Amino acid sequence: MDSSNGHKPAHRPVTGRREPLERICNIVRNGTSHAVFVMAGPGIGKTSLAEAILERLSGELNILQIHGSSALATVPFGVLTPYTGELSAEESVSPVAVLRSMWTYFEKLKGGRGAPVLLVVDDAHHLDDSSAGVLADLISAGWATVVAAARPRPGLPQPLDQLWYDGLAERVDLRPLNREQIEEVLAHVLDGTVPAATVDSVWIASGGNPRILDALLHDAAESGVLAKRNGIWMLLGPLPADGGQLTAVVTKDHIRRGPEEQEALKLIALAGPVGRKVIEDISGAAVVRSLLDQQMITETSGVPAELSMWNALFATAIRNTLSVSRSLQLLEKIRVHQNGTVLRGEGKLRSVEWAFECGLRVSDPEMLDAAREALRRFRNVSARSIAAKIQDPALVPLARAIQARALYNEGAYGQAAHLLDACWRQLSEDAEGPAVLLLRAAAHQAAGQSLNALAEGVNSQQPVDGEQKRQDWLLQVLHLLQLGAAVDAGALTAEVREIRSTASEEAGSESIRALGEALLAHALAAAGRAGQGLDSALLAASELPALEDSLFFFTEFVLGRLVIDYLAMGEWESAERELDNYAAGHARGAATFNGSLEVLRGYSLLRQGRMERAYQVLLPAVEALRLNDPLQLFRFGSSLGFYAAARLGDAAQAKRLEEDFTDAVAGGPAHELLASAYGAAASEYLSRDGKGLATLHTLATTHDATSRAGTLLEILSICWDLGDPSVIPMVQSVAQAIEGRYAQAMLALATGWEAGDGDALMDTANSLEESGFVNLAREAYARASTLLEQAGERRRSRQAVALREKCDHELGERFREGRFIAAAPAVHLTRREQDIVGLAVQGLTDREIAQRLMVSVRTVEGHLYRTYVKLGVRSRDELESALPK
């Protein structure tokens, strides 16, 4: 982050507020109004904006500053004293005399410059009515322009407010910073890449309040929670609520409030969500209305209505300022008025947390409910600490499983596995039994243990009387996982058919059905039957409502398979929609699952050929998975990042990602074949020694590849992309038997390529582009341009080049390096063209080139134009990148 070095910038950077800054400065400069009122709540940035206006206009106008003060709010003309010093005691209370004195001061200030006067008033809501009346008269007379910053509550004094109602003043309302503005702020203060997940976390935590934002960034950087990893700013944990800067903001806010508001805010911070009636009974309805008006608290629309602090971190910071004895006093006060109130959801969780903070006892069932609620909200530390206090032997196994899931959310897979080893058998008769077993398997896999070893552990246990049924479903769950790891579509189809036919309604049966359908969906996609796989994924999704609060992450597990099916079919928009819908509805789980879902998003972009955008997504996704890899995608994600980096020519990042890919100790078995393929292709892009391509050819002949037509087609497309046309006949053969638009698009490209008809290939390219396969259309246009050039149809060839460039632009690539599906048309520059282009690349003008080569300027222009056409570029800026290597 930026550190102070004693040097002030020429203008104060007001990131996130450029639009209102420019608007206000333009109003003042153009004289379209003599008053601008900036309205904003506390901490939203009105003072910073006022100071930026002052700095921006200081060289153009005569500027005076006035600061409203609560201490002078009852003193007539109190804030104007610096400009009325020559008045007698009797004159100092006369509006006419004060106005005349202000006029005289302005005239002396302007002197011979004649520049207008700008009066910048901060905290204008504290102005006394007399001072406000004088300012209103100055504005009406046009003697000065006034920019006044105030809070909406209590608002501007009546004389100034009347000007706005009469249309004599402009009003600018500052809102909390939106996500884009937060992103702008972070880009300004942080040197490096700030991924979307970090932006989202900071935006949600700060509520868009600039004062809170500044405090959070300072505290997070100082504590090491916000850290730069491989050039990317990552949050290594929850944003701190006990940092010095945030505590100072909370303390300052409290000091300026009356005792009634202070107590109400403390009660809501401690108990919230808490019934509105409870707080009104204690603090009074007027106090609650005032805090709602100030937007310090929010109210739910449910029955009964509940109050919460406007910002969760602000609430935690308030709690951190209270002693245990004071907190206990407030708890007793709440309990008196809350008697008979039914607590639910987060309110119930807070009541348990608050009791612990005060050292009070809570029953084990209450603790279990609270721990589950904390887990539901991804408040992992709270879930672990509450569950660890449970002593009832009947509840301890489930409490341990809750602790394990919280640890899993935090990426502590070994600890989670250890806890699950100690409790999973006791829970096998519980409705959560399948979920706990799945979580145990995931934890052990993430820690590097194989599924086979887990299965052997279950098989080695002989069931006692009455436990055979339990043993059967335990083995069924593990068997399904093994088949999923092997991506065995045939065996999974048989298993799932059996599961569907039984249609059991027993507790835990939803888990088995969702698991089986999701695993089958992935296997069918790999087998080239993505349409059928999508049906299975949707059936799995239909089971999710009953599994919403499960200890296993069924929602994310199914989502990953659904996205894979859409991508296998070439339904890019549908895949993006599913990822976006999840992100919008599951913000609480972002710290756990965002890296995994961003890998899927990057994979989608990569499949579409949007390489640069994919790279921008994959780099931070890999860093996030380094911290937390719940879906075991780190090896797959690092292979994709390695591939994108190598293909884009970023050798340094490619080498680092290659190490990540090679050293990954665990990875989802179902993704291993593709991870190896993308890793081999990346190595080939780096070395160009043929070894990576040879590895790809070997992979394509393995049983795993030949038995999975969908995966095989993807491997062949990677080979083709590397410039290996020998795979085209295989692409034609394999694609014919695969479901989905993507396979049909690949088949159309391969068939047109083999036919060697430039005009027909142009039609194919146009059809591919219209269908959304822009990367394939790009290659068809490139191939068509070569064929048309060879056939002597130069005009049509140039048209193909232009259309290829259009595709590059849509894909976000200005040009592409290396050998891809098709190179640009063979380029043959004459010696004169080479000489001219060489000088042009060095930066010489047409006239300078003509003088150097002793030819006319017209000759230079003609040669350059012909070179542009040959190379398929439009300007000098693109020449160097397009020259034959």
N, C-alpha and C positions, 0 to 999 in steps of 0.2 A: 504494500500500500504506500501511497505518497507520504513522505515524511517532510517535516518542516525544515527548510534550509535557509530561511532568512530572506529569500527572494520572493517578491510579490509579482504575480502575473499582471500583464497590462490590463486585463479585464477579469473580474471575478468569474470563474466558471460556474454557471448556474445550470448544471446538467439536469435534464428533465424538465426545465422551465424555460426553454428557449422561445417557445411560441408566445407565452404571455409577456416575456421580457421584450421581444421584438414588437409586439402589438402595442404595449404601453409606450415604449420609446417612440414609435411612429406617431401615436396620438399626440404626444408632447411636441415632437418636432414639427408636425404638420399643423398644429393648433386647431385640430378638429373639435377639441373640447378642452376646457380649462381645468377639468378635474377628472381624476381617475381614482376610483375606490377599489382597493384590493382587499377582498374578503376571504379569510381562511381561519380554520380552527387552530388550536395550539399545536405547534410543532410541524405545521404543514408547509412552512417556508416563506411566509409573507415578509418577515424581517430580512431574510437573505435576498429575496427578490427586490425589496426596497433598496438595499445596499448596492445590489448589482445595477439597478437603474441609476442610482447616484453616480457610481463609477463610470457607467457607460456615457452619461450625459455631462460629466463634469467639465469637459473641455468646450462644451457648446453653450452652456447656460450658467447663469449665476444661481448657485444652489444653496439653499438653507435647509437645516434639519430641525425638526421638532420631535421630541419623544414624549408621548402621553405617559402619565404616571398616575397610579391609583392614589398616591399620596397628595397629588395636586388636583384630583378630580373634583373637589369641592371648593377650590380656590378660584374665584373669578379671574380670568386672564392669567392664571398662574404660569402656564407653559409659555406665554408670550413675553414674560419678564425680560429676557435678553434683548428684546427689540423695543422696549418701552422704558428704558432706564432713565431717560431725560424727563419723564413726566413727573409732575407733582403727585402727592398722595391723593389729592382730590381728582386729578385728571386720570390717574391709573385705574379708576373704576368706571370711567366714562367710555362707552363703546366708540363714540365719535373721536375722542382724543386718542384712543388706542389705535383706531383705524388710521388716523392722520399720522401717528408716529410710525406705524408700519410702512405707510407710503413713503415717508421721508427716509426711512432706513433703506428701502428698496432703491430709491433714487441715488443715494450715496453709494450703494453697492454696485449699481450699474455703471456709475461714473461716465466715462467717455465711451465705453464699449457698446452700450445700448443693447446688450444681450438680455433676453427676457429672464425673469426670475422663476425658478422652480422651487417650490416648497415641498419637501418630503417629510411626511408625518407618519411616524411609527406608533403603534398602539393607540390609534385614533379613537378607539372605543372608551379610552380613559379621559378624553378631553371634556372640560367643563363646558356647559352650554354657552357661556359668554365667549370663550375662545372660539368655539365652533361657529358662533354667529359672525365673528370678525372674519374668520376664514371663508365663510360663505359669501360675505360681502366682497372680499378680495377676488374671489372666483367670479362672481356676478359682474363685477366691474372690469374684469380682464386685467387686473393689475399683476396677477401672478397665476401660474399654473400649480395646482396642488395634486400630489400623489399621496393618498392617505391609505394606510394599511390598518385593518381592524378585524376583530373577530365578529362572526355573525351573531353571537350572543355575548354581550347585550346589544351589539351592533353600534352603528354610528350615532352620534348625537343628532337630535331632530333637525337642526338647521342644515347640516350636511346631507342627512338622509332626504330632506325635502328637495334638494338640488337634483338628486337622482330621479325622484318621482316626477319632477318638472322637466326631465330630459336635458338638464344642463350638465350632467356628469355621466361618465362611462363607469361601468362596474365590471370588474374581473373577479370571478370566483375561482379560487385555487382549490382543486380537489386533491385527494391523496394521489401519489404517483401510481400510474398504471404499470402493468408488467413491462411494456416497451420502455417506459421511462426509467424503471428500475434497472433494466438491462443497459440502458445508456449510462446511468450512473456507475454501474459496476465496470463497464468497459472503460470509463474515464479514470477510475481510481485504482483499478487492478491491472497490472501489466501482465498480460497473458490471455489465454482462452478461458472464458467463463461459460461453462456448459449450461444448458437449459435447466437442469435439475438444481444447480446452485442458484440460478436466477429465481426459480420458482420458490425455493425454500426461503430465500431472503425476502422476496416479495410478500409471501404469506405471513412470515414472522413479523415483518415490520408494519404490515397493514398499509404500506405505501406512505407512511409518515416519515418525512425526511429526517426529523430529529431522532426518531427511533432507529431509522436506518443507519445514520452516522454512528450512533452508539453501538448498535449491533456489530457493524463492520469493525469498529475499533476493538471491541471486546473479543470478537471471534478471532481476529488476527492475533491479538495479544495472548489469548489462551491457546493458540495453535489449532483451534477447531477449523478455522479457515486457512487452508494451506495449499501451496502450489506444488503439484506433483507432475513432473514431466511437462511443464509449461501449462498445466491445466489447474484452475482453482477448484479444489474439492472441499466439501464439508465433511470432516472426519467424524462428526458426531452432531448431536443436537446443538443449536445455537444457544449460547450461555445466557441465562436469565439473571445471573448473579454478578455480572461484570461491573466494574467501577463506573463506566460511562452510563450504562442503562440505569444503575442505581441512582446516579446523580440526576438523571432526567426525572425519575419517579419522585425523588425527594424534592426537587424544585417544583414539580407539579403540585405536590402535597402542601408545600409551604404557602402557596398563594391561595389555597382554599380555606373555607371556614371549617370549623370542627364538625358540623353536621355532614358536610360533603365528604370530609376525610373519613369519618367513621363508616358512612354508607359504602364508599369505595372499598374500604378494607373488608367489610362484610361480604360484598359481592365477589371480591377477589378470593376470599377464603372459601366461600360456600358455593359460588356460581357454577352451573346454573342454579339459581335460587328463586323461589316464588316472588313475584313482584309484591304481593300483599305482605309477605313476611318483612321485606325491607321497608315498605311504606309504614307498617305498624311500628317499626323501630325508629326510623329516621324521618318519617313524614312524607306525604305524597308530593309536596312541593320540591323537596330535595331530589326525589326520584325523577320528577319532570325536568328539573334543571339539568341533571346529569344526562338524561336522554337528549335534551336539546343541545347539549355540548358534545354529544356523540362520544361520551366517555364510556357509556354502557350501551348494550343492545338488548332488545326484547324479542322473545320468540312470539310467534302467532298462535301457539297452542293453548290448550286449556288444562291447567291454569297457566297464565303467562309467566315466563321465567326471565330473569335478568342475568346477563353475563358481562364481563369486562369486554371492551371493544377489541382487546388484543390479549391473547393468551400469555405471551411473554411478559407483557406489562403487568398482568395479574400475578404471575409468579414472582416478578421483581418486587411487587408490593408485599407479598407474603414473606419474602426474604428479609424485609425491613422490620418485621415484627418479632418481638420476643415471645418465648413459649408462654409466659404468664399472661401477656396481653392477648395472644391468640386464644388461650383457654377462656379468658373472660368473654371474648366475642363469641366463642363457640357456645357458652352457656346462654348468652343472650339470644342467639339464633335458635337454640333448641327450645327455649320457652315459647317462642312464637311459631316454631315449626311443628309443634306437637300435633300429631294427627296427619301431617302432610305426607303423602306417599312420594318417596324419592325414587327416581328412575334414571337410567342411563348415566350420563356423566355426573349428574348431581349426586347420585348414589356413590359413584366412585370418589368424588371429592369429599363426601362425608367420611368415608373410610380413611382416605389419605389425611384428612384434617385431624381425625381422632388419633392416628399414629403420630402426627406432628406434635400433638399435645400429650402424648404418653398414655392414652386411654386404651382400654381393651375393646376388641371387636370380636364377635362370634366367628367361628370358622366358616359356617355357610355364607355369612356376609362377606368375609374376606375372599372366598372362592368366587362369588358373584362379581366382586369388585375387580379381582385379578383378571377375570374373563373380559370385563368391560375395558380395562386398561389395555389388554391384548388386542381387543377389537379396534381400539383407537391407536394402535402401534405405539403406545406409551410403554415401551419395553422395560425400562428401569422400574417403573411403578409396578408393572405386572410381576416382575421377578421378586421385588422386595415384599409385596403383599403375599404372593403365593408361598414364599419361603417361611412365613410366620404360621402357616396352617399346621396344626398338630393332630387333628382327628385322623386316626389310622385309616378310616374309610375314605377320607378325602385326600390324603397325602399323595397317592399315585397320580390323581388328576392334577393336583397342585404341581407336582414335579413335571408333568407333561406341559403345563402352562409355562413353567419356568424354561423348559427346554425350547418351546416355540419362541419365547422372547429372546433367548440366546441365539437361536437360529436366525431370527430377524436381524440380529446385530452382527451376524457373521461368525459367531463363536461355535463352529460346528462340532468340534471335539467335545466341548463341555455339554452341548446339547445331546450328543450321542450317548455320553456317559449317563446323563440323567434318564434318558429314554430306556437305556439298557436295564435300569433299575425299576422301571414302572410299567413297561409295555405289556407284560404278561398279566399283571393284575387288572389291566384295562381291557383285556381281550374280550370280555363279556359285555363291556360297556358300548353304548352307541358310538362312542368316539374311537373304539378299538381299531377299525381299519385306518382311520386318519392318523392315529398315533403310530401304527406300524409303518405307514407311508412316510411319516415325518422321520421316524428312526432310520428307515432305509435311505432317505435323502441326506440325513445328517452324516451317516457313515460313508455314503458315496462322496459327499463333499469333502470329507476328511481323508479320502483316498482308498476306502475299502470297497471291495467288489460286491455285487449283488449275490453272486454265487456263494460267497462266504456267509452272508446273512442267511441265505436259504438253507445252507448246511446246518446252521445253528438251530433253526426251527425244526428241521427234519430229525435232528439228533434227540429232540425232546419227545419222549413217548407220552401220549395223552393218557391221563388217568380216567377213571370212570366218569362219564358224563361230559367229557371235554373233547370228544371226537369231532363234534360239530365245529367247535372253536378252532381246533387244529386244521380242519378242512378249509375254512375261509382264510386262515393265516397263510396256508400254502397257496391258496388261490391268488391272494394279493401278490405274494412274492413271485408266483409263476407268471402273472400278468406283467409284472415289472421286468422279469427276465425276457419275456417275449417282446416287450416294448424296446428293451435295450438292443435286442437282436434285430429289430425292425422286421419281424416275421409276420407279414400281412396274412398269410394263409392260416397259420396257427391262431393268430389273434381273432381272425374272422370266426373260426370255429368256437373259440372260447366265448366271444361276445354273443354269438348266436345262442349259446347255451344260457348265458346270463339273461338275455332278453326273454327267452322262453319261460324261465322260471318266474320272472316278474314278482320277486319277493318284496313284501312290504315290511320286513323285519328291520329293526333299528340297525343302521349301518349299511343297509343294502344300497342306498343312494350313492354311498362312497364307492362301492364296487362297480356300480353301473357307470358312474362318471369316469372312474379310472379306466375301465375297459374301453369305453367309447373314445376317450381322448387318445389313448395309446393306439387304438385301431386307426383313428383319423390320421395320425402321423405316418403309420406304416403304409396306409393306402396311398397317401400322397407320394411317398418314396417309391411305391410300386407303380406309379403312373396312373393311379385311379383316384385323383384328387377330388373329382365330383362326388364319388361315393364317400371319400374321406370327409368331405365337408358335411355330408349328412350325419356322419358319426359325431363330428365335432359339435354340430348343433344339438344332437341328442344329449351329448355330454353337458352342453350349456344349459339344457332344460332342467338338469338336476341341481344346478347351482343354487337356486333360492333356498333349498332345504339345507345346503352346506355352507351358507354364508358365514356362520360363526364357527366353522370347523377349525380344529387345531392344525389341519393341513391346508396348504394354500391351493385349494382346488380351483379358485377363480383364475389365478395366474397360470396354473398348470394347463387348464383347458384353453385359455386365451392363446398361449404359445402355440398350441396345436392348430387352433382355428386360423391363426395368422399364417402358419406354415402351409396350410391347405390353400388358402387364398393366393399365396405367392406361387405355389406350384401350378395353379390354374392361370396365373398371369392376371389375376384380379387385384391390381395394385391399389386402386382406390378403396376397395372393400377392406383390404388389410390395414391401410392407413386409418380408415374409419374406426375399426375395432380398437386399434391402439389409442386413438384420440379419445374415444368414448371411455376407455378404461382410465386414462390419465385424468379426464374431467371428473370422474366419479369416485376415484380412489386416491385422492391426494395424500391421505394419511400414510399410505404404504409406499410413498415415493422413495424414501430413504432406503427401503429394503429392495424394491423391485424395479426401480427406475433404470438401473444399469442393464438389467436383463431385457427389458422392453425396448430400450434404445438400441441394443444389439439387433433385435428383430427389425426395428425401424431402419437401421443402417443396412441390414441385409436386404430389405425391400428396395431401398434406393440403389444398392449395388446391382440387384437383379434388373432394375430398370435402366442401368447404364449411367445413372447420375453419380458418377464416381466422386467428384469433388464434394458434393453434398453428403454422400455416404461417408467419406473420410472425416468430414467435420462432425458427423454424428458418432462414428465408431471410436474415434480417439478418446473423447471423454467417457464413452460407455465402457471401454476397456478399463479405464482408471477407476470407474465406479465398481466394476466387477472385481477389481483387485481388493477392494474393501469388503464387498458383500456379493456373493454369487449364489443366490438361492436356487436358481433354475439350472445351475452348473453349465453356464454358457461361456466361461472365461476362455477356454481353449478355442472354442468355435469363434468367439468374438475377436480374439487376438489374431486368429488366422485370417479373418475378414479384414481386420485393420492392417495386417501385414500385406495382404494382397492389394488393398487400396493404396497404401503408401508406396509400395514398389511400382505399381502401375502408374502412379502420378509422378514418379521420379524422386520422391522424398526418401533418399537412401538412409539418412541417419535415423529417422523414425522407423523405417522398415527394418533396420537391423535390430533396433530395440524391441519392436513387436515380434520379430522372429524369435528372439530369446524368450519372450513371454510365451509364445506358442509352443516352443520346444520344451520349456521347463515346466509347463503346466502339469501339476501332479494329478489333477482330476478333471474330468469333463463328461458331459452327457454322452453316453455310448451311442445314442441314436444319431448324434451329429458328427461322430468321429470320422466317418468316411468323407464327408464334405469338408471337414476341417483339414484333413490331410490333402485333399485335392486343391483347396485354395492356398494352402501353405506351399505345395509343390509349384503351383503357378506363380506365386509371389517370388519364389527362389529363381524361377526361370526369368522373370522380368528383371531381376537384379543382375544375374550372372550371364544370361544368354549363352549358356554352354550346352544346352540340350538335355541336361540331367533332369531338370524339373519336368520338362515335357515327357521324357522317358518314364518318369515316375507316374505321371498322369496316365500314360498308355497302359502301364502295369495295373494301376488302380482300376482302369476301365475293363480289364479282363478278369478281375477277381470275381468270386462267386457273389460276394456282397453287392457288387455293382451290377453284374449281369442279371441278378434276381430282383433288382429294383430299377425298373425302367425309368422312373422319374429322376432318380438320382443319377443314373447313367447318362441321361440326356443332359443334365447340368454339367457333368464332368466333360462330356464331349463338347459342349458349348464353350467351356473354359479352354479346351485345346484349340478349338477353332479361333477363339479370340486371341490366342497366342500366335496366330498366323500359320496354323497347321491345317491345310485344306484336305488332308487325307482322311479326316474324320467325317467329311460331308456325307458320303454314302451311308455311313452308320447313323448319322443324324436323321437322314431320310427314313431309314428302316425303323429306328427306335421310335421316332416321333409319331409315326402312323398309328401306333397302338396305345398312345397316351391320351388321357382325357384333359381337356382344358384349352383355353385360348392360347396359352404360351406355346404348347407343343404344336398347335396348328400354325402359329406364326413362324416357329423354327422350321417346320416342314415347308412352308411357302418360300421362305428365304433359301433353304437348301435346294429346293427344286428349281427355283429361278436361277440360282447361282450355277447349278450344273448345266442348265439349258444353254447358258451363254448368250442369251438374246437380250441386248441392251434395252431395247424398247419395252419388252415384256417385263424386264426387271425394274424399269422405272414405274410401271403400273403396280408391280408388287410392292415396291417401296412406298408408293403413295397409299396403298391399302394398309400397309403396316403402320404408317404414321397416323392415319385416321383411326386405327384401332388402339392407339396408345402405346405401341411398341416402337418408340422413337429411336431407341438404340439400334434395333434391328433394321429400321428404315434407313438409318444413317449408313449402315454397312451396305445395304442394297443400293443406295444412291452412289456410294463410293465404287462399288463393283460395276454398276451401270456406266459410270463416267469412264472407267478404264475400257470397257467393251466398246463404248461409243467412240472413244478416241481412236481405238485400234481400227474401227470401221470407217474412220475418216469423217464422222459426224461431229465436228468440233463444236458447233453451236449447241447441239444437244448435250454434248459432254460438259460444256461449261454450265449449262442449265443444271445438270446433275450435281456438279461441284457446288453451285449456289444452294441447292436444296440440301446437300450434305451439310453445308455450313449452317443452314437454318436449324437443322437437327442438333448440331453441336451447340448452337446458342440455346436452344430449348433445354438441352441436357445440362447446361451450365458449363460447357467446355469451349473455350475459345479455339483451342487446337488440341490435338492428341499426339503424344509421342510414342515411339516404338512401333512394333508390328501389331496390328490389330486384325480384325476380320478381313479388312481390305485396306491396302495402302492407297494413297491418293494416286491419280493417274501418273504414269511414268513421266518424269519431268526431264527435258533436255534443254538446258540453257546454252545459247551460243557463247563464244568467248567474249564478245562485246557485252552481251547481257550479263554475264558473270562479273565483268569489270564494273559495269554501272551499278549493279545490285550491291557489290562489295563496298563501293564508295557510299551508296545510299545508306547502307546499314551503319557505316561509320558516322553518319549524321550530316554529310555534305548536302547542300541544296542542289537543285537541278542546274542552276547557273554555275556553281562551283565545280560540279562534275563535268559540265561541258568544257569549262576552262582547263581542267586537269587533263581531259582526254582529247582536247582540241577538236570538239565536234559542236554542232549547234544545240541549243537548248531543246528545240523541237525534236531532235534525234534522241536526246536523253529521255524526254517525255514519252516518245513512242516506244522505246525499248522497255521502259518501266511498265507501261501499260500492258505490253505483251507478256512481260514477266508476271504481272499480277494475275493475268488470265491463266497462265500455265500453272502457277503455284496455287491458284484458288484463294488468293487473299485480296483484300480491298484497300490496304494502305501500307505505308512504310513501316508502321508499328508492328505489323504482322510478318514482315519479310524475313527477319532473322530466324524466327521460330519455324517458318515454312520451308527454308532452304534445305535441299537434300544434304544429308549428312555424309 
